[in-house]
């Protein structure tokens, strides 16, 4: 399907991940919530309603950002593990690209 002029296709997100992505996102959205309450108060709006709206905005926006960062960090970690496995000359872990051994996830094998 041809792309429309001026539209770009979304590809992998190559932007760097900040040093503290979760904290930064929470601070930005908390600041926006405070601005929302201040603007509502200064313009004669209902402050209680603005506080509730700011809290709802904060929770939804922060959760969305955290979900996105978690997805990007997981993809980066998987790509790094796959690259390390490729450099080592194969998967090296029974076909698992991330180097995880068979077991219960805490480094121990299954017990019978």
TORTORBA-355252 format. One line per 8 residues: number of its first residue (from 1); their letters; for each residue x negated, y negated, z of N, C-alpha, C, CB. Coordinates in pm, whole numbers. Atoms other than C-alpha are relative to their C-alpha. Last residue first. Glycine has a CB too. Example, Ala and Ser with C-alpha at 12.3 -4.5 7.8 and 13.67 -1.06 7.14 Angstrom:
// residues 2
2> sa> 82 119 -6 -1367 106 714 77 -109 73 -41 -46 -142  -89 119 0 -1230 450 780 -90 -120 0 99 -3 125
//
This chain:
// residues 112
112> xxxxxxxx> -101 -103 25 -1204 3373 4037 45 59 128 -53 108 -91  18 -115 -91 -1389 3043 4067 114 98 -24 -4 -46 150  -125 -56 -55 -1416 2806 3776 -31 115 94 94 47 -113  -72 -92 88 -1747 2635 3735 127 48 65 -88 118 -38  8 -139 -41 -1852 2338 3941 79 85 -97 52 19 144  134 -53 18 -1935 1992 3810 -16 145 41 -96 -83 76  87 57 -102 -1625 1824 3947 -141 59 -6 59 22 137  16 144 14 -1407 1870 3640 -90 -62 104 132 -65 5
104> xxxxxxxx> -112 72 -57 -1273 2218 3719 -18 -151 0 24 46 140  -13 -4 -144 -1497 2412 3490 117 -84 46 -126 -48 67  -123 -68 -38 -1630 2433 3140 6 4 151 8 144 -61  14 -144 -9 -1901 2175 3099 136 61 32 -105 40 107  -68 -59 -115 -1838 1822 2983 -15 152 -4 151 -41 2  95 -63 -90 -2101 1691 2742 64 65 122 -99 -100 45  29 89 -113 -1868 1446 2572 -92 64 103 128 -42 66  81 116 39 -1880 1620 2234 -36 -88 118 73 -82 -103
96> xxxxxxxx> -59 121 -57 -1761 1955 2369 -91 -118 -28 25 15 153  -89 66 94 -1857 2237 2133 66 -124 56 105 95 -44  -104 -90 44 -2004 2466 2400 101 -67 -91 70 59 117  -87 -34 -113 -2194 2190 2569 115 87 -46 53 -127 67  73 -42 -118 -2500 2120 2352 87 41 117 -90 -107 42  -82 41 -113 -2297 1922 2097 -65 41 132 139 61 -10  -121 -80 -11 -2566 1939 1840 78 -45 120 -32 150 11  1 -110 95 -2919 1821 1788 118 92 10 -123 79 17
88> xxxxxxxx> 57 -117 -66 -2982 1601 2090 0 122 -92 76 31 129  146 17 -7 -2928 1294 1873 -68 121 62 -35 -125 80  51 -10 137 -2577 1414 1786 -152 -12 0 62 -109 -90  -5 -142 39 -2500 1477 2151 -56 20 -139 144 52 8  105 -70 -75 -2619 1127 2242 -4 148 -36 20 -17 151  127 41 59 -2403 979 1964 -116 69 72 -17 -154 7  11 -69 129 -2100 1178 2079 -133 -34 -67 117 -38 -93  26 -142 -27 -2154 1063 2438 -17 78 -130 114 61 84
80> xxxxxxxx> 135 -11 -53 -2184 700 2328 -36 146 25 -14 -80 129  90 22 113 -1872 725 2112 -145 14 45 24 -139 -63  -6 -119 87 -1680 881 2401 -94 -13 -118 144 23 -49  69 -108 -68 -1799 607 2638 0 128 -84 65 27 134  143 28 3 -1700 334 2392 -78 114 64 -32 -133 73  45 -22 138 -1357 490 2340 -150 -23 -12 76 -93 -98  -2 -144 25 -1304 514 2718 -51 31 -141 143 57 20  113 -56 -74 -1413 152 2765 -8 151 -23 12 -31 152
72> xxxxxxxx> 126 36 68 -1178 37 2489 -121 60 69 -14 -151 -6  4 -71 128 -880 229 2632 -131 -29 -73 121 -40 -88  25 -141 -33 -950 103 2985 -12 83 -128 113 57 89  141 -16 -36 -981 -250 2854 -33 146 30 -35 -88 121  82 20 119 -645 -225 2677 -149 16 29 25 -137 -59  -20 -117 86 -470 -75 2981 -89 -11 -125 149 14 -40  74 -109 -61 -622 -344 3203 12 127 -83 48 25 142  144 21 20 -502 -613 2966 -81 115 56 -44 -131 65
64> xxxxxxxx> 28 -15 144 -146 -478 2953 -149 -14 -27 79 -105 -81  -8 -144 33 -136 -432 3331 -33 25 -146 141 54 32  118 -65 -58 -258 -789 3383 0 150 -32 -5 -22 153  118 38 78 1 -930 3142 -126 68 52 -18 -153 2  -7 -59 134 289 -735 3299 -126 -31 -81 123 -52 -76  4 -146 -7 198 -809 3661 -3 62 -140 122 53 78  130 -46 -48 111 -1174 3606 -10 152 -3 -26 -51 141  98 22 106 421 -1246 3395 -136 57 41 -12 -151 -32
56> xxxxxxxx> -32 -100 103 647 -1090 3660 -100 -10 -115 145 -19 -53  40 -132 -51 473 -1293 3929 26 110 -102 75 31 130  146 -6 1 498 -1614 3726 -49 136 50 -59 -112 86  42 -16 140 869 -1553 3656 -153 13 -9 48 -119 -85  -39 -136 40 936 -1500 4028 -46 27 -143 153 20 13  90 -92 -70 740 -1815 4115 30 144 -40 13 -17 154  131 7 66 923 -2013 3847 -100 95 66 -54 -143 4  -13 -73 126 1261 -1897 3981 -134 2 -75 110 -65 -88
48> xxxxxxxx> -12 -141 -34 1160 -2009 4330 9 85 -127 122 25 89  131 -53 -37 1038 -2343 4197 7 149 30 -55 -74 121  -17 -76 -124 1360 -2429 4016 -131 72 32 118 102 -13  -58 -134 13 1267 -2686 3759 13 67 135 -86 85 -93  -129 -10 -68 1215 -3055 3828 67 134 -13 90 -105 -50  -108 37 91 943 -3110 3570 137 17 61 -9 83 -126  15 138 44 661 -3120 3824 114 -46 -91 -132 -17 -72  -22 90 -113 777 -2800 3995 -5 -147 -43 -105 25 110
40> xxxxxxxx> -141 -8 -37 810 -2605 3670 31 -96 114 37 144 41  -77 69 104 470 -2728 3552 149 2 34 -24 66 -139  25 145 -12 310 -2628 3883 82 -77 -103 -150 -30 -18  -72 48 -118 472 -2282 3879 -18 -151 16 -50 73 127  -143 -11 25 358 -2212 3522 81 -56 118 39 147 -25  -35 110 90 8 -2340 3597 150 0 -29 -81 9 -132  2 122 -82 -12 -2101 3892 38 -121 -84 -140 -21 64  -119 -2 -85 94 -1813 3669 9 -123 87 -1 125 86
32> xxxxxxxx> -114 35 85 -169 -1908 3412 131 0 80 11 99 -118  7 144 30 -433 -1907 3683 115 -45 -87 -132 -32 -70  -41 66 -123 -321 -1562 3801 -2 -152 -20 -92 41 119  -146 -6 -6 -340 -1446 3439 54 -59 130 48 143 -15  -59 81 107 -699 -1566 3403 153 -2 12 -42 53 -139  19 142 -31 -806 -1429 3742 65 -91 -105 -149 -32 11  -88 35 -111 -653 -1085 3677 -12 -148 35 -33 86 124  -138 4 49 -818 -1063 3335 96 -41 111 41 137 -57
24> xxxxxxxx> -16 117 86 -1158 -1158 3476 143 -13 -49 -96 8 -119  -4 119 -84 -1131 -905 3759 26 -124 -84 -131 -16 78  -124 -6 -78 -1043 -623 3522 15 -124 87 2 127 87  -122 24 78 -1307 -711 3261 127 -4 83 14 105 -105  -106 -27 -98 -1604 -758 3495 137 -19 -66 -14 -93 125  61 -70 -114 -1915 -743 3272 105 41 103 -107 -87 65  61 84 -103 -1712 -837 2964 -56 84 115 101 -101 53  -82 -9 -120 -1656 -577 2689 -68 -84 108 19 150 47
16> xxxxxxxx> 63 -57 -120 -1819 -684 2365 96 0 118 -127 -77 36  36 106 -95 -1592 -735 2066 -66 63 121 126 -83 42  144 5 -23 -1613 -447 1819 -40 -113 93 -72 -14 -131  27 125 -69 -1244 -360 1830 -147 -3 38 91 -16 126  52 -17 -136 -1205 -87 1573 -36 -137 59 -123 94 1  96 -109 -8 -996 -188 1276 -46 17 143 -119 -25 -92  62 -17 -132 -687 -395 1236 -91 120 -4 106 16 112  -30 -130 -58 -624 -475 871 -71 10 136 -43 116 -95
8> xxxxxxxx> 113 -92 -13 -638 -837 785 47 128 65 -115 -63 81  -17 -96 -110 -357 -1048 653 -120 94 1 133 82 -15  14 63 -130 -419 -1364 451 17 94 118 97 -109 13  108 97 -10 -284 -1220 129 -2 -63 139 15 -109 -109  -45 134 31 -60 -919 188 -117 -97 11 114 -43 93  -11 90 -115 -225 -581 182 47 -137 -48 -135 -11 75  86 118 5 -152 -337 -95 25 -89 120 25 -79 -130  -85 117 0 0 0 0 -90 -123 0 97 0 122
//
